[in-house]
Amino acid sequence: MNAMHTSIHHSAVFDHPEMDGHENIVFAQDHQTGLKAIIAVHDTTLGPALGGCRVWPYDSPYDALNDALRLSRGMTYKNSLAGLPLGGGKAVIIADPRKDKSVDLMEAFGRHVDRLSGTYITAEDVGVSPDDMEAVARFTDHVRGTKATGLGDPSPYTALGVFEGIKASVAHVFGSADLTGRTISVQGLGHVGYDVARQLHEAGAKLIVSDIHAPAVLKAIEAFGATAVDPAEAHMIEADVFTPCALGAGLNSRTIPHIQAKIVAGAANNQLQTPADGIALKKRGILYAPDYAINAGGVISITQVEPGGNDTVVCEKTIAIGKTLSQIFVRAERENSTPEQIADKMAEERLAAARKA
């Protein structure tokens, strides 16, 4: 009996290690469609909590809660650092996107979002398509990235921000933002990674590319004169910049000792497996561009679009990612800190100032 009480106690929401001041957590279900969702609102100091909806076959509701809490907190920091009038939130739907997802399921999710009266704004994430968001939008106005509210695919803006971030990183390490002749290893050639590679090629960089999807690699070889390597070896290649644009947690105790580049700057989310990995990069003299700072172009594009689909403001704010990173790098050196610690601090400073106002 005691063991049962202990397990219930430790899995209680308020004791959850990722709870971190979350304002609101909603467990939503709909018996008719089989919807089981968790919506986490981390912080609304700067505005409504914006964060995508992820559909994933989690092993347990506890794992789903863990993901929702971590991701929503990350969105608070990303939106704050990007200078957006938005807080952070996230939704996860426990389902297999290939087998369980349906129009009815997404519409049911939309009804639950609407019940939060605009404190949470949803958008696309892993396992969710533009059509899914259109289904959600039939039942709530609190959605972004739809035909009525957006510029379409956010990936070109994410890629633009990453490109600007790489230039800022190269300028900090080598004294010039010129990419002519710089060798860059791009790991992951999805929508974002491929577009980053295109911009780097056009700026005169030499590309080494890798992806588990062979056709994407062949396309990059033909289009950019790139050299291909195995994705598992992308970080080991001698290069000026390593640009991870695939899965997260790729910077860890196994990979960091083998990184040959002076800079790690890419689009992947949650690149550091643990905070200790950021310190390990610093010790090795490798400059790390914090992921949520450099990859904010997508979230900027789905929130800052002007009526009529004008993307001028979006492009200006996305290009400014380079300037934000330069500030982070200079301050990290001055305070003998890591770039991700400074990025967190800058996001927290904006939140603190807003709370006082």
N, C-alpha and C positions, 0 to 999 in steps of 0.2 A: 504493500500500500504506500509506504514512504517513497519508494522508487517512482511510483506513478505520480505522486504529488510533486516530486522533484522535477520530473520531466515536464509536467504541465507548467510549473513555476518558471523554469528556464526558457520555455518557449512562449511565455506571455509577452505580449506586444511591448509593454512598458519597460520590460527588462531586456529587450532585444539590443544587442551590442551596436546595431546601426540606427537605433532610434533617434539619437542626436537632435533633439528639439523639434521633431516633426510636428506640424500644427494639426494635421488631420490625416487619418488613414481610413479608407472605406473598403470594406469587404463586400463586393457586389456579386449577386447571383441571380440567375433567371432560369427557373426550372424548365420552361418550355424550350429554350434554345440550348440549355446546358452551359450557359455562360457562368464562368467562375473567374472573377477579376479582382485585382487589388489596385486601388488608386491611392497613391501617396502624395500628399501635399506637404512639402518640406518647409517652405518659407514664402510668405506673400508680402514681405516688407517693401519690396520695390514694385510690386504689381501682382497680377494674377499669376499663378504657378503654371508655367508652360513646360511641357515635356512629352515626348512621344509615347505611343502605346505599343507595347511589345507582345507578340503572341508566341508563346514558347511552351513546349511540353515539360514543364518542371517536374522533377522527381517527387517533390512534396510541396504543400502550401507554404511550409517554412522557407524553402529555397526561393519560392516566388516572392514572399515577403522580403527576404534578404535582398533580392535583386531590386525590387521596387524601392526600398529604402535607400540603398546605395546610389541608385541611378537618380532618384529625385534630389538627393543632396548634391550630387554632381551637377545637376541642372541649375540649382541655385547659384553655384559658383560660376558656372559657364555664363549664365545670363548676366550676372553681376559684372564679371570681368569684361564682357563684351559691351558694357554700357547700355544694356537694354532695360526698358521699364517693366521688367518681368521677374517674378519669383521662380522657384523651381518645384517641379512635380514630375511624376511618372506614373504610367499605368502598365500593369502586366495582366495578360489574359492567359490562364492556364489551359493550353490547348495545343494540339499539333497543327501548325498552319496549313499543312498539306492535306490533312484528313478531317479535322474537326471544324475548321473555319467555314462560316456561311454568312450570307447577307443578313439573315435573321439574327445571328449571333452579334454581328457588328452593330446592327440597329439597336439591339438590346443594350449593348455597351454605350451607345450614344444617349440612350434614355437615362442611364446612370450618370453619365458626365453632366447632362443637363440639370440633374437634381442638385449638383454642386454650385449652381447659380453663378457660374463664371469664375469661381475661385480656382478652378483647374481648366486649362486649355490643352486639348490633346492634339496629336499630330502623328505622322508616320514613324514607325521604327521597325526593328527586326520582325519579320513575319507578317508585315502589314503592307498592303499595296495602296496606290492612289484610289482604286475603286473601293477598297474597304473604307477609306476615309470619306468618300462620297456617301457611303451607306450610313456612317456615323453622323454626317452632316444633315441627314434627313430628319434627325431627331434632336439636334443641338446646334446652336450657333457658335459654341465654344470649341471650335476646331480650326486648324490652320493647315495650309498645304493642299487645299482643295481647288477646283477650277475657279470657284467664286472668290477665294481669299488669297490666292498665291501666284507665284511665278512658275508653277509646275515643279519639275524635278529640282530639289535643292543641291544636288551633287556638284554642278558646275561652280556654285558659290563656295561650297566647302573646299573644292579644289583650288579656287582662286586664293582663298585665305591661307591654305597650306603653302602654295607657291610664294606668296608674299612673306610668310613666316620663314620659309627656307632662305629667301634672300636676306632677311633681317639676321638670321642665324649666321649665315656665311659672312655678312658684313661685320658682325661682332667678333668672329674668330679670325677671319683673314684680312680684315680692314677694308674690304670692298664688297659690294653686293653683286658685282659682275659674276655671272655663272659660266662665262665662256671657258671651256676646257675643264671645268670642275666635274669630277666623277661622282655620280649619285646612284646609289643602289635602291631602287624602288621595289618594295616587297608588297605584292597585291595589286592587281590590275583590274579591279572592279570599276564602277562608274567614276569614283573619285580618283583612285590610283592611276587609272589610264589618263585621265584629264590632267592630273599633276604631271605625269610623264610627258604629255604633249607640250605643256607650257615650259617645262625644263628643257626639252629638246629645242624648242623655238628660241629659248634664251641662250643656247649654245653649249648646254651641258652634255657630257658623255654619259649615257645611260646603261646601267646594268639592271635587268628586270627579272622578276620571278613571280610565279603564280601557280596554284595547283591546277588551274584551267589552261591547258596547253594552247587552245586557239587564241586566247588573249595574249599569250607570250609571243606567238608567231606574228600576230598583228602588230605588236610593238616593235618586233625585230624589223619587220618590213617598213613600217611607217617612220621609225626613229633611228634606224641603224643601231639598235640596242644589242647588247650582249646578254644572253640568258644564263641564269644559274638556278640551281635547286632552291626553292623557297626556304628550306631549312638551313641553307648556307648564306642567305642574303646578308645577314649581319656580319659574317666573317670576312666578307670581301674587302679588299683594300679600296677605300673610297673616301671622298671628302665628307659626304653626307650619307647616312643611312635613313631611308624614308619608309617607315612601316605604315602600310595602308591596308592591312588585313585584320586579323583578330587581335584582341587585347592580351594583356599579361605577357607580351613577348619580350619585355625587358625584365630579366630575372637573374637569379644567381648562376644559372647554367649558361645564359647567353652573354651577359655583360662582360665576362673576362675575355670573350672572343671578338668583341666589336673592334673593328679596325678603323672606323670613321671617327672624325673629330666632333661630329655633330649628329644627333638623332633628332629628326624633325619630320613627322608624318601625320597622317590623318586618323590612324587607328584610335579607338577609344580605350581608356584604362590601360595604357601601355605598361605602366609600372606594376609589377605583381604585388609589391609591398613598398611602403615608404623607404625602407632600407635600400631599395634598388636605386632610388634617386641619389642617395648619398654615395652609393658604389660608383655611379656614373661620374659624379663630381670628383671622387677620389682618383679616378682614371683620367681625369682631364677631358672628359667628353661633355660637350654642351648639350643639354636636353631642352627641347622646346615643349613646355607642358601641353599635353594633348588637348585639354579642354579650352586652352587659349588659342591654339593654332587651328583647331578644326571647327571654330564657331561660325564659319560662313553659312552653313546650312541653316542653323537656327536664326541667324540674322535675316536670311532670305525669306523664311516663312513668317516672320513677325514684322518686318519693317517695310514690306512692299507698299507702295502708294497706289491709290485708286487708278485703274486703267493699266495696271501691270508695269508701271514705270519702275525700273530697277536702279535708278541713279543713286538714291540714298543707300540701298543695299550694297552697291559696289563701293561707295565711299567708306561705309562702316566696315566692310570686309577687307578692303585694302589697308585700313587702319590697324588691322591685326598685327601687321609688321611693326608698327610703331609701338604698340602695347608690348610686344615681345622684346623689343630693344630696351624699353624701360625695365622690364622684368630682369633681363640679363645684367644690366648695369647695376641695378639695386641688389641683385643676388651677390655680385662680386663685392659691392660696398659693404654689405652686411654679413659677408662670409656665409651665405646660405645657399640653398639649392633653388633653381628657378621655380620648381613646383611649390616650394614653401612660400616663396615670394608671391606667386600667382594667387595662392590661397589667401595670403595676407592682404593683397590688394582688393580681392573680392570681399573679404571680411570688412575692410575699411570702408568700402562703399556702403555695405549693409549697415554698419555702425553709424555712419553719418546720416543715413536715411532714417534710422530709428530715432536719432536725436532731433531731427528736423520737425 
